[in-house]
Amino acid sequence: MDINVYMRYFEASHVCNKVKRRAAQVILLSSSENKVVTYKVIVNFFPHKDPEDFAVSYDDYHEKVIFTKKGIRSRKREAVFIDEIVTHAEEVLKESGGEIFWDKPLGEARLG
């Protein structure tokens, strides 16, 4: 089972497939299967052509596994990962070459 523990949109800058991306979706995803819990940080850049455009394209998707262990979800662990989301996302950005403007969120964070 996959659960979006955290999700928020931010202004961003990236080019993929010759298309300028102006926003990014940042997600902390919890996956649980066969009594093993995994947490990933996902960064997905998308065009965001106007203030109402949140049509996320999945051709500029980047992820990093930050935790895998036998067990179950932990709210305490998730709170730490949410506090560290910028650090983990920046590690993902090193590979993608994109930039997220953390001081320019596009709406409130969603917690799951």
BELPE-V774930 format. One record per residue. N is the residue number from 0. RES is the residue in one small letter. OMEGA is omega in whole degrees, -180 to 180 (999 if undefined). NEAR is the number of other ideal C-beta (glycine too) atoms within 12 Angstrom. D_LAST is the distance of its C-alpha to the last C-alpha in Angstrom with 2 decimals. Layout:
n:N res:RES omega:OMEGA near:NEAR d_last:D_LAST
n:N res:RES omega:OMEGA near:NEAR d_last:D_LAST
This chain:
n:0 res:m omega:178 near:16 d_last:12.97
n:1 res:d omega:178 near:18 d_last:10.63
n:2 res:i omega:172 near:23 d_last:6.84
n:3 res:n omega:180 near:25 d_last:5.64
n:4 res:v omega:-178 near:35 d_last:4.53
n:5 res:y omega:173 near:32 d_last:6.26
n:6 res:m omega:177 near:30 d_last:8.44
n:7 res:r omega:177 near:34 d_last:11.58
n:8 res:y omega:179 near:33 d_last:15.06
n:9 res:f omega:169 near:36 d_last:18.24
n:10 res:e omega:-176 near:26 d_last:21.92
n:11 res:a omega:177 near:37 d_last:23.37
n:12 res:s omega:178 near:24 d_last:26.57
n:13 res:h omega:175 near:34 d_last:27.35
n:14 res:v omega:178 near:18 d_last:29.77
n:15 res:c omega:-179 near:25 d_last:29.26
n:16 res:n omega:179 near:14 d_last:31.75
n:17 res:k omega:179 near:10 d_last:33.71
n:18 res:v omega:178 near:16 d_last:30.93
n:19 res:k omega:177 near:19 d_last:29.84
n:20 res:r omega:-175 near:36 d_last:26.08
n:21 res:r omega:-180 near:30 d_last:25.19
n:22 res:a omega:177 near:37 d_last:21.40
n:23 res:a omega:173 near:43 d_last:18.69
n:24 res:q omega:180 near:40 d_last:15.08
n:25 res:v omega:-174 near:46 d_last:13.54
n:26 res:i omega:165 near:38 d_last:10.64
n:27 res:l omega:-175 near:43 d_last:9.70
n:28 res:l omega:174 near:34 d_last:9.52
n:29 res:s omega:177 near:36 d_last:9.87
n:30 res:s omega:179 near:25 d_last:12.66
n:31 res:s omega:180 near:22 d_last:14.53
n:32 res:e omega:179 near:13 d_last:18.01
n:33 res:n omega:177 near:12 d_last:21.16
n:34 res:k omega:175 near:13 d_last:19.79
n:35 res:v omega:179 near:18 d_last:19.02
n:36 res:v omega:180 near:28 d_last:15.68
n:37 res:t omega:175 near:30 d_last:15.45
n:38 res:y omega:178 near:35 d_last:13.42
n:39 res:k omega:167 near:32 d_last:14.35
n:40 res:v omega:-178 near:40 d_last:14.40
n:41 res:i omega:173 near:35 d_last:15.08
n:42 res:v omega:-178 near:44 d_last:17.18
n:43 res:n omega:179 near:38 d_last:18.30
n:44 res:f omega:178 near:38 d_last:21.11
n:45 res:f omega:-171 near:33 d_last:22.14
n:46 res:p omega:-179 near:27 d_last:25.15
n:47 res:h omega:-174 near:31 d_last:23.75
n:48 res:k omega:176 near:15 d_last:27.24
n:49 res:d omega:-175 near:11 d_last:26.70
n:50 res:p omega:180 near:12 d_last:24.24
n:51 res:e omega:-174 near:10 d_last:22.93
n:52 res:d omega:175 near:16 d_last:22.67
n:53 res:f omega:178 near:22 d_last:19.20
n:54 res:a omega:-176 near:16 d_last:20.55
n:55 res:v omega:175 near:24 d_last:19.15
n:56 res:s omega:-174 near:24 d_last:21.86
n:57 res:y omega:177 near:16 d_last:21.28
n:58 res:d omega:180 near:17 d_last:24.66
n:59 res:d omega:-172 near:33 d_last:23.57
n:60 res:y omega:-179 near:27 d_last:20.68
n:61 res:h omega:-180 near:32 d_last:20.60
n:62 res:e omega:176 near:27 d_last:18.65
n:63 res:k omega:175 near:30 d_last:19.30
n:64 res:v omega:-179 near:21 d_last:18.47
n:65 res:i omega:-178 near:30 d_last:18.07
n:66 res:f omega:172 near:27 d_last:17.90
n:67 res:t omega:-179 near:18 d_last:19.12
n:68 res:k omega:174 near:18 d_last:20.30
n:69 res:k omega:-179 near:12 d_last:21.11
n:70 res:g omega:-178 near:16 d_last:18.87
n:71 res:i omega:177 near:19 d_last:15.41
n:72 res:r omega:178 near:26 d_last:12.02
n:73 res:s omega:178 near:17 d_last:12.59
n:74 res:r omega:180 near:15 d_last:10.59
n:75 res:k omega:178 near:11 d_last:13.78
n:76 res:r omega:-179 near:22 d_last:13.93
n:77 res:e omega:178 near:26 d_last:10.45
n:78 res:a omega:178 near:16 d_last:11.63
n:79 res:v omega:-179 near:19 d_last:14.77
n:80 res:f omega:178 near:33 d_last:13.40
n:81 res:i omega:177 near:30 d_last:11.55
n:82 res:d omega:-178 near:14 d_last:14.95
n:83 res:e omega:-173 near:21 d_last:16.73
n:84 res:i omega:-179 near:35 d_last:14.88
n:85 res:v omega:179 near:25 d_last:18.02
n:86 res:t omega:-180 near:20 d_last:20.33
n:87 res:h omega:179 near:31 d_last:18.72
n:88 res:a omega:178 near:38 d_last:18.49
n:89 res:e omega:176 near:22 d_last:22.10
n:90 res:e omega:177 near:20 d_last:23.13
n:91 res:v omega:-178 near:34 d_last:21.85
n:92 res:l omega:177 near:30 d_last:23.78
n:93 res:k omega:-180 near:15 d_last:26.94
n:94 res:e omega:-175 near:16 d_last:27.07
n:95 res:s omega:-178 near:28 d_last:26.30
n:96 res:g omega:180 near:18 d_last:28.40
n:97 res:g omega:179 near:32 d_last:26.09
n:98 res:e omega:176 near:24 d_last:25.27
n:99 res:i omega:178 near:35 d_last:22.23
n:100 res:f omega:-173 near:22 d_last:23.13
n:101 res:w omega:180 near:22 d_last:20.57
n:102 res:d omega:-180 near:10 d_last:22.34
n:103 res:k omega:178 near:18 d_last:21.84
n:104 res:p omega:178 near:22 d_last:18.25
n:105 res:l omega:-178 near:29 d_last:18.05
n:106 res:g omega:-178 near:18 d_last:15.78
n:107 res:e omega:175 near:11 d_last:12.99
n:108 res:a omega:175 near:21 d_last:9.93
n:109 res:r omega:179 near:19 d_last:6.62
n:110 res:l omega:-177 near:19 d_last:3.78
n:111 res:g omega:999 near:19 d_last:0.00
